């Protein structure tokens, strides 16, 4: 694992929940260069507030400047082709020298690592970032270990009929995709050819991967490392929509997966070279064996990270930024245990216009706190995607025990309605 310029936290450490006027961290005047594509809740509600709490001056580099300026008036936003490390290096070099270069985008991890390394700053190993982003490379890296999954790569422009070793049933996905976009279960060769043609109409020139379908219970492992020490900070159990698609419908907090499962996942991450910063790993467990679905070398999204920070009681987003500033993690993060949480994602069940829907809500239901945020505005018209873009909203709730949380979420959802007019 790569580690550079590691410095210890101040002796008193960060406060688990900083109070107004009571911030511990780097001195004011240090500069963070943050790379982003479209605005996300993780950046807007997590990393930018964390940067302010740490007294950092932030420059946001993006290829979508108008969207970020609308969401964050007054933020220093620089237009840049953030997928091109050369363009980013040029843009950063033209401004005051950064103390950290960071991104929470799946698509920008290798670029960010190269840029940070260019300026001699703490960074992920760009090879590891590329290895986990490229699903074919990830499978190759794991193939010689106990984590092998049968898979084949369909190169851009390659005839699907040329592949003779597709492991049916399989899961077909873009080699570098995210958020279940164009991920579909395939039963046989006829369906494989049909789905390849469909995906290529939406993604001309994209390489695809067909992996053996992995049965079992789906979970996530969330980790945070400084290149030397790697902490497990929790995980979730995931419930998906019916096949052939893989849309997340519910995530339930799992403070501690079984130790043998965690050991297998961590071993796979070590093989891949993952260990710096925050990482979200998806895996399945079948007959005691854990196998990797994908590794997202950034914080878990869809507001799970916002819930996780509150649940475990540490300034998670600040810790992530401090690692990228070159500070070592403490041996004990002081994670709070004993709480329960759940996230639900109401889904559109048809194409059409959303004509009625509940608004945002922040509720206290007994011992449970519940937050609802719409993800689609009334009046918007959408097709049925078969992906996470079918989310109508996000419900997140936390409380002292799982039955209380489950009752609160079920009761809230039963009182709501979403109307879609074809």
N, C-alpha and C positions, 0 to 999 in steps of 0.2 A: 504494500500500500504506500502511496506517496504521502509524504508529510513535509511541510516546509514552514520555517519561521514560527514554530510553536512557542507561545508564551503562556505562562500560567495566569489564571484569573487572579484578581486582587484577593488577598487572604480572606476577606469577609465574604467573598462570593456574591453572586447576584441574588437579590431578593426574589422569592418565588412569585410574588405578585407585586411588582413595583407600585408604590403609591405616588401620588402627585408630588413632585418636588423631591422624590427620594429615589433617584436613579443611580444605579451602579453601572459602570461600564467604561468604555474608552472615552477619552477627553473629547470635548466638542471640537469641531473643525476637521475631523477625519472624514474622508470622502468615500462613499460607496457608489460604484457604477453598476447599475442594475439593468440587465438585458431582458426584454419582454417582447412578446408578440401581441396578442389581444389582451385587454385587461382581464384579470381574474380576481376572485375573492381572496385567494391565498396572498396575492401581492397587495391588493387594496386594503384588506382588513387584517392581514397578518404581518407581512414583511415591511411595508411602509410604516405602520405604527411602531413596529419594533425598532426600525432605524431611527425614528424620531425619539423614542425613549432612550436610545443609546447616544443621542446627540450627533448623529451622522448627517453630513451634507450629502444629499442624494441627487445623482444624475441618472435619469432613466433613458436608455437608448432603445428605440423601437422602430419598426417599420409601419406602425399605425399611430402616429403621434396625435392626431386629432382625437381619437378615442380616449387616450390617456389624459390629454389636456382637459377634455370635457369632464372626466371623472375626478381629476385631481388638479383643480385650478391652482396655479402658483408653483407647481412642481417643475423642476428643470428637466424638460423633455427634449431630447435630441433625436431627430429623424436619422435613421441609419439602417442599412441592410444587415440586420443582426444575425442572419444566417451565414454571413460571409465574415470569417475571422479577420481577413485583411482589412475590410471596411471598418470593422469595429476597432481594430488596433489603431487605424488612422484617426477615427473619431475620438477615441480616448486620449491619444497622444496630443491632440489639439487642445485639450482642456487641462485643468489642474490635475496633477498626478493622483491616481486613486490609491486608497489603502485596501480596498477589496473590490473584486469584480465578481458578480453573483447573478445567477438566474434560477428561477424555479420552473422554467419551461422545459418540457420533455425534449423539444426540438433543438434546444440551444445549449445543452450541457457540454458537448464536445467543443463547440465554438467558445463558450465561456471559459472552459479549462485552458484552451490554447491562448486566449487573450490574457488571462490571469498569469499564466506561466511566462508569457512574453514580458510582462512587467515585473516579474520576479515576486509575484504574490502567491499566497496559499491557494492551492487549486486541487481539484480532482485530477487523477490521471486521465488525460484525454482519451487514451486507448480504452480504459475501462468504460468511460462515458459512451464511446462509440460502440463498444462491444455489447452493452446492454440495450442500447437504442436499436441496433440492427439485430432483429430477431434471428436471422440466419447465422450471424457471427456468434450470438449468444449460444445457440444450439451447438455450434462447432466447438466452442470453448468448453461446454459441459459434456460433450460426447465421450471424451476419454475418461470421465470420472463416473461416480455412481449416480450421476444426475442426468444420464442420457435420455433423450426423448427422440423418437423417430420423426424425422422431418425431411422435407425436400424444398429447394428454392426454385421458384419459377422466375427466371430473369426477365427483365423488361423486353417485350417483343418475342419472347420464346413461346413456341407452340405448346400448349398444355399436353397435347398428345405425345410429345417427346418424353414426358416423365413416365417412367415405368415402375417407380417404387413409391407411389403415393400410399400412405398408410391408412386405408379406409377402416372405420370411419375416421374422419380427420376434421381439423379446424383450419379453414382457409382465412388468411389475414394479410394485410399489407405488411411488408417487411419492416417498415418504420412507422406503423400506424399507432394511434392512441384512441382512448375513450370508446373502445368497441366499434369504431368506425369500420364498416365493411368486414367485420369478423363474423363468420357464419359456419355452422356445422354442416358437414358434407357426408352423405351416406354412401355414394357410389361414383363411378367414373362419369356417368352421364351428367349428374348434378355438378360434379367438379368442373366440367367443361363449360356448363351453362353459367355457373357463378363466376368463373374466371372472366368470361366475356362481359358479364354485367359490371363487375368491379372495374374492368379496364375502360369501360365507357365513362366512368366517373373519375378514374385515375389513369389516364393515358401515360404510358411510360413507367408506371410503378412496378417494382418487383414485388412478388408475392411469396408467401411461405405457407406450406401445408404441413401441419403437425398432427401427430396422432392425437385423437381425442382422449383426454385424461379424465376418467371418472373419479369421483370422490368429493369430499367436503372442501369447499373453497374458503380460503382465509387469506389474511394479509399480515405481514410483519413490518412494523415501522421501526427504523433504526436511526441512530445519530452517532456519528463518529468524528474523530479529529485526525484520522490517519494513523493513530497509534492505539487509541482505545475506542471500542465500539459498544454502544449501549442499545439494548432493546427497550423501546419506550412504549410498547403495547402492540395491539393488533386488532383485527376485526374478523368476524365471521360474515360471509357474504352470501346473500340469496339472489339468484339470477332469474330472469324471465325464462319462460319455456323456450326450448330449442325451436328453430335453428339459430336464434340470436342469443347474445350474451349481455343483456342489459342489466345493470345493477339495480335491484329493486329495494334492497334493504341491507344495511350493515349494522351489526351488533357488536359492541365493544367486547373484546376478549383481552383482559389484562395479562393473561399468561397462557399461551398455547402450551401443550405438553412439552416437557423438556426435550425428549428425543426429536420431536418435530422441529423445534427451534434450532437444535444442533444441526439438523440436516440442512435447514435453510441457510443458516450462517455459514456452513461449509461451502454451499454453493456460491454465496456472495464472496467468500474468500477466493474461490477459484476464478471468479469474474473480476476480482480486483476492486470490489466495492468496499469502501470503508471511510470515506471522507464526506462530511456533511450529512444531510438527511436523505433517506431512501425509503421508498414504498415498494414492497415486494409482494407479488400475488403468487399463491401456490395452492395445490390441491393435496389432500391426504387420502390415500386409499390403502387399506390394510396395513396401516402404520408407516407407509412410505410417503414422504413428502417430495413432490416434484414441482419445479418452478414453472409457472405460467408466463410471467414476465417480470422484469425488474425496471421500475421507474425511478431513475436517480434524481428524485426531487421529493418534495412533501406530498403526501396523499392529498387528493383534491376533493372537489364537490363538497366543500365545507367540513369534511372530516377532520382536517387539520385544525380548524377553528375550534371544533368540539374537543379534540384531543388535548389541546393546550389547556383548556379549562378543566378537563377531567383529571389530568395527571398533575396539575398544580404547579407547573414550572413555566417560565417564560420561553417557550419552545422556539418561537421565531427569533428571539434575541440570541438564544444559544446557537442557532444555525448561522446567523450573521457573525457572531463572535468567532466561530470556528473559521469562517472565511477571512476574518481579520487576523488570523494567526494565533488565536488563543486556544490553549488546551482545555479539554473538558474535565470537570472534576471527576474523581473516582466514583462518587455517589451523587447522582443528580437530585436525589430527594424526591423521587416520584411519589405522588399521593396514590394510595391504593384503596380499594373498597367500594368505589363508585360503579355505577352502571350507566350505559348510554346506548342510544340507537339512532340511526338515520334512516328515513324512508323517503322514497322518490316517487311521488305520484306520476304516472305515465299517461301520455296521450294514447288512446286506443284506436285512433282513426286520423286520417288527414282532414284538414279543414281549418276553420277560423275559430279561435278561442273567443267565445262570446260572453262567458261568465266564469269568474274564478275568485277565490278568496284573496284578500290582500295580505300583506306582511303582518306577522303577529309575534309578540313576545309575551308569553304567558307563564304564570306560576300556578301549577296544578297540584296542590298539596305540597309534597316534598320534591316534586319534579319541576324543573324549568324547561320550557319548550319554546323553540324558535321556529317560525315558518317564514321562508323567503320564496316568493314566486321567481321562476326562471323564464317565464314566458308572459308577455303582457297581453291583456285583453285587447282583441282586435288584430293580433298577429295571425297570419295564415302560414301553415306549414304542411309539408307532406308527412307521411309516417316514415320515420327514418330507420327504425329497427336498431337504434343506438342510444347513447346517453342524451342525444339531442331531443329525444322524446320526453325528457323531464319537463313536467309542468311546474314543479316547485321542489323545495327541499325542506323536510321536517327534521330537526335535530333536537334531541331531548336527553337530559341527564338527571340522575337521581340516586338515591341511596341503594336501590336494589332493582334487579331486572324486572320482576313482576310489576312494580310500581311504574317503571318507565314504559313497559309494554302497554299497560292499561291506559296511561295518559296519551300515548301516541294513537292507539286504536280508537279511543274516544274522540280525539281531535279529528282524525281522518273521517270518522263516521258522520261528523257534523258538517263536513265540507262538501262542496260539489264543484265540478269543472264541466262546463258545457262547450262542446265543439260542434260547430255547424259545418257539414260537408259543403 
